């Protein structure tokens, strides 16, 4: 997502640009000034009072503009302005910006949450559970986030012996379909490490049979209560999962070079920059690589990313 910054408060502007740049590697942040034009694809973030703008100019700009306001609980006005509290968290600001951007561009699906969504893919399923759980534990340790791991593969390895039958899953889906976007919260459990998962049995996974709209609804519900969602795709390369990955914040792919998947081309050119590859070795080097990737995802750019000719970020 491209964001053009048009903010008069210099101190606030500099601090915001630094935090945005460090928060998400997939953000392109530009400062707009009076002498330079800005990309036609940029969302505008500004502290200008909309009432001071020419009426015709305001009509032209408001679909792509997010106005910062000093009001703690801003609401969109009748003329369709997009407003956000100036001193909210970066996560909340980006959540609002994402909604405006998706509505303006008419692509993907908007987000009414600030959770970071990470899709994780594999060449084979043998180590998927172990790697995703290692990933989740490192995020919990490093960030202190509330982490939910969800299998979107055909077989669910994150099940609980205390889970009910598929009727429980059906009740959850019914609650979501009737507008209860917090419905998932009552259908999860947390293990001794502090990692959460859906309250489902092991084995055949009902999540792998949902259509695109149903998946989007479930993810929106999960993201209401968790800071990070790790979506274990395994080797379930169905189009619904690919769509979810295209609109995830990050995509991590564990490969060992034994099978050809061509994941990047499946996802499309626009998703290239968010794909991070971990060359799976099966030893302690994997743990180091996971730690490096977490730093990369959360903006702590301790390690410089290497890029292949396809612009894929690779950790080896």
Buried (B, 14 or more C-beta within 10 A) or exposed (E): BBBBBBBEEEEBBEEBBEBBBBBBBEBBBBEBEEEEEBEEEBBBBBBBEBEEBEEEEBEEBBEBBBBBBEEEEBEEEEEEBBBBBBEBEBBEBBBBBBBBBBEBEEEEBBBEBBBBBBBBBBBBBEBBBEBBBBBBBBBBEEBEBBBBBBBBBBBBBBBBEEBEEEEBBEBBBEBBEEEBBEBBBEBBBEBEEBBBBBBBBBEEBBBBEBEEEBBBBBBBBBBBBBBBBBBBBBBBBEEBBBBBBBBBBBBBBBBBEEEEBEBBEBBEEEBBBBBBBBBBEEEEBBEEBBBBBBBBBBBEEEBEBEEEEEEBBBBE
